[in-house]
């Protein structure tokens, strides 16, 4: 069954909001292909360069607001955009990454050695079978989608950069675009660090304008 996109009342919205979604810069664990959820992990030098590129893009994007996940890697990634635009970053707790439970800090190969059946179930349907101890992906999709719709309502007619996380943003895109969350790994195999995905939101209706476009 296809999930229904979340909506806000049409009467509250008069002009479209433009949301630019960006995954944070590369971290040490991502470089090693380790699951990075709620752990605060530093950016690599390459991740810092990616954040600087996002800042260059932001300077010419006509932004009205910058919103970030509370996790340090997202806030650090937003810093160059804050400097280049003069905007203050707003922290949105509901844009944090999923808690990956026992997967935190591990590779999928390491997990498979200890949890072969759980990993097999996860590969088959990652939304119905989160890794042991992890957050329910459908719950995460709800909190993240609700947060973005709330931002769209707050910033009607304006342009907002939102810096968040790979798994959360893919789940949220599925929810908002009516794609089953079980398909997020197949349909949206990954977001590039600091690439831009553009959404237009009006009256709770979401249009995908561009996806995973690299910044300079």
C-alpha positions in Angstrom: 0.0 0.0 0.0 1.3 3.5 -0.9 1.6 5.8 2.0 -0.5 9.0 1.8 1.5 12.2 1.9 1.0 14.3 5.0 -1.0 17.5 4.5 -1.6 20.8 6.2 -4.8 22.7 5.8 -5.1 24.5 2.5 -6.4 27.7 4.1 -3.1 28.3 6.0 -1.0 28.5 2.8 -1.1 31.2 0.1 2.3 30.9 -1.5 4.7 28.0 -2.2 7.7 27.4 0.0 10.9 26.2 -1.6 12.8 23.7 0.6 16.4 22.8 -0.4 17.3 19.5 1.4 21.0 18.7 1.8 22.8 15.8 3.5 25.6 16.9 5.7 29.3 16.5 4.7 31.2 13.3 4.8 32.2 12.0 8.3 34.9 9.5 9.4 32.3 6.7 9.8 30.8 7.4 6.4 34.2 7.2 4.8 34.4 3.7 6.3 30.8 2.9 5.3 29.7 2.6 9.0 26.2 3.3 10.1 26.1 6.8 11.6 22.8 7.6 13.3 22.5 9.6 16.5 26.3 9.5 17.3 28.1 12.8 17.0 30.9 12.1 14.5 33.3 14.7 13.1 33.5 15.7 9.4 36.5 14.5 7.4 38.6 17.1 5.6 36.7 16.2 2.5 33.4 16.8 4.5 34.6 20.2 5.4 35.3 21.0 1.8 31.9 19.8 0.9 30.4 22.1 3.5 32.4 25.0 2.1 30.9 24.2 -1.3 27.4 24.3 0.1 28.3 27.7 1.6 29.3 28.9 -1.9 26.0 27.6 -3.3 24.0 29.2 -0.5 25.5 32.6 -1.2 23.7 32.8 -4.5 20.6 30.9 -3.7 18.5 33.7 -2.3 17.8 32.0 0.9 15.5 33.3 3.6 16.3 30.7 6.3 18.7 27.9 7.2 17.4 25.0 9.3 19.6 22.1 10.6 19.3 18.8 12.5 20.6 19.1 16.0 23.5 16.7 15.4 26.9 18.3 15.2 27.8 17.1 11.7 24.7 18.8 10.3 25.3 22.0 12.3 29.0 22.0 11.2 28.0 21.6 7.6 25.6 24.5 7.8 28.3 26.9 9.2 29.7 28.1 5.8 26.1 28.8 4.6 25.5 30.8 7.7 28.6 32.8 7.1 28.0 33.4 3.4 24.3 34.4 3.9 24.4 36.2 7.2 21.4 34.0 8.3 21.2 32.4 11.7 20.8 28.6 11.7 17.6 27.3 13.3 17.8 23.9 14.9 14.9 21.5 14.3 15.2 18.4 16.6 12.8 16.3 14.5 15.3 16.4 11.6 17.9 14.2 13.5 19.0 11.0 11.9 17.5 7.6 12.9 19.0 5.7 15.8 20.4 2.6 14.2 20.6 0.6 17.4 23.3 -2.1 17.3 24.3 -0.9 13.8 25.8 2.4 15.2 29.4 2.5 14.2 29.4 -0.9 12.4 29.5 -1.9 8.8 26.8 -4.1 7.3 29.3 -6.9 7.0 30.1 -6.7 10.7 26.4 -6.8 11.5 25.8 -9.7 9.2 28.3 -11.8 11.1 26.3 -11.3 14.4 22.8 -10.9 13.1 22.4 -12.8 9.9 18.7 -13.2 10.0 18.0 -9.7 11.1 20.2 -8.3 8.3 18.4 -10.6 5.8 15.0 -9.2 6.9 16.3 -5.7 6.8 17.5 -6.1 3.2 14.1 -7.5 2.2 12.1 -4.7 3.8 14.1 -2.1 5.7 11.0 -0.2 6.8 9.3 -3.2 8.4 12.5 -4.7 9.9 14.8 -2.1 11.3 18.1 -3.3 12.6 18.0 -4.5 16.2 17.5 -1.7 18.7 16.9 0.9 15.9 14.2 3.5 15.5 11.1 2.5 13.5 11.7 3.9 10.0 8.0 4.7 9.6 8.0 6.7 12.8 11.1 8.6 11.6 9.4 9.3 8.3 6.4 10.8 10.1 8.4 13.0 12.4 10.7 14.2 9.5 7.8 14.8 7.1 5.8 16.6 9.7 8.8 18.9 10.4 9.3 19.8 6.7 5.6 20.5 6.3 5.7 22.7 9.4 8.7 24.6 7.9 6.8 25.0 4.6 3.9 26.5 6.5 6.2 28.8 8.6 8.2 30.0 5.5 5.4 30.4 3.0 6.7 32.0 -0.2 10.3 31.8 1.0 13.4 29.7 0.4 14.8 27.5 3.1 18.0 25.4 3.2 17.6 22.3 5.4 20.7 20.3 6.4 19.9 16.8 7.7 20.7 13.2 7.0 20.8 10.4 4.4 18.3 7.9 5.7 15.9 10.4 7.3 15.7 12.5 4.1 15.1 9.4 1.9 12.4 8.2 4.2 10.8 11.6 4.3 10.9 11.9 0.5 9.1 8.6 0.2 6.5 9.7 2.7 5.9 13.1 1.0 5.9 11.8 -2.5 3.7 8.8 -1.9 6.4 6.1 -2.3 6.3 3.1 0.1 8.9 3.5 2.8 9.9 -0.1 2.2 11.3 1.0 -1.1 13.6 3.8 0.1 16.8 1.9 -0.3 16.0 0.8 -3.8 14.2 3.9 -5.3 16.5 6.4 -3.5 19.8 4.5 -3.1 21.7 7.4 -1.5 22.1 11.1 -1.2 25.5 12.7 -2.1 27.0 14.7 0.7 25.9 18.4 0.4 24.0 17.8 -2.8 20.7 19.6 -3.2 17.2 18.2 -3.5 14.6 20.9 -4.1 10.9 20.6 -3.0 8.1 23.0 -3.7 5.3 22.9 -1.1 2.0 24.6 -1.3 -1.2 23.8 0.6 0.5 20.6 1.9 1.1 19.4 -1.7 4.7 18.5 -2.4 6.5 18.6 -5.8 10.0 17.3 -6.4 11.8 20.0 -8.5 15.3 18.4 -8.5 17.0 15.5 -6.8 20.6 15.0 -5.5 22.2 17.8 -7.5 25.9 18.3 -6.5 27.0 21.7 -5.2 30.3 23.2 -6.4 
